[in-house]
Amino acid sequence: MTLIGQGCGMRTNNQSGTITSPRFGKHPYPSGISCEWVITRPTGEYVRLTFSNFGMEFKCWNADCKCLDKLEIWDGPNNNATYVGR
């Protein structure tokens, strides 16, 4: 695996593995961080994502609450890829 730029993330072609945010299990992740993981598999193979622990940060002002985090999944490594979901 190799690290991608600033923030966090990895490129991998491993058949299995675990993805975690920085400081997972010890401290909250750093504010303003942007992570990108690129998982590549041979044509015809699929990637299955299973979430065992997933938290989102919310901020509320009066009665208005907004989620500050997001997870997006794309079928491909760039902006021309097929958007799978958020």
Secondary structure, DSSP 8 states (H G I E B T S, - for coil): -EE-SSSEEEEE--SS-----TTTTTS---TT--EEEEE---TT-------SS----EEEETTEEEE-----EEESSSTTSEEEE-
